[in-house]
Amino acid sequence: MDLYKILTFPDPFLKTVAKPVTEFNDELREISEKMIRTMYESNGIGLAAVQVGIDKRLFVMDVHFNKEMPEEERNPEVIINPEFVEKSDEQIADEGCLSVPEFRSEVKRYGRIKLRYRNLEGEEMEKDAEGYLAVCIQHETDHLNGKLFIDYLPPLQRSMVKKRLKKLKSTPAP
């Protein structure tokens, strides 16, 4: 099965602000399908194009996914050129990230959002989301803006986490 390699911190490409998608074609569908396979294989619930080295405003998600779930119950979504129309009700969410392995932290996010985006056919869509779904959408959209969830940490904590992550990355595997 052909999968993408997920970039991990401190890869500089993760700071890329992705370019809007302008062509809705078979290539975009193939990228999306490969991203979905990569997300599931990595046991993730969301994956942004930037995380796999693609400079496009695109992410995939399936917030109900778990690895024991039968394939026919999976419900992946493809979100292209997302923009927030409304945000409200701040909450604290515990987050992790495929690009920041072995680390989780609490992050302040909006509890409710309204999103405008395009689907794979290029049609404009809107989605109201709250709770976990809203958090996932904000997290993946941050990736498209070159931002990681660890960027929300207080400066001292962020510095310590980044040092630890760089050390983990430079330590050879046993």
ABEGO torsion letter per residue (X at the ends): XBBBBBBBOABAAAABBBBBBABBBAAAAAAAAAAAAAAAAAGBABBBAAAAGBBBBBBBBBAABBAABBAAABBBBBBBGBBBABBBGBBBBBBBBAABBGBBBBBBBBABBBBBBBBAAGBBBBBBBBEAAAAAAAAAAAAAAGBBAAAABBAAAAAAAAAAAAAAAABBBX
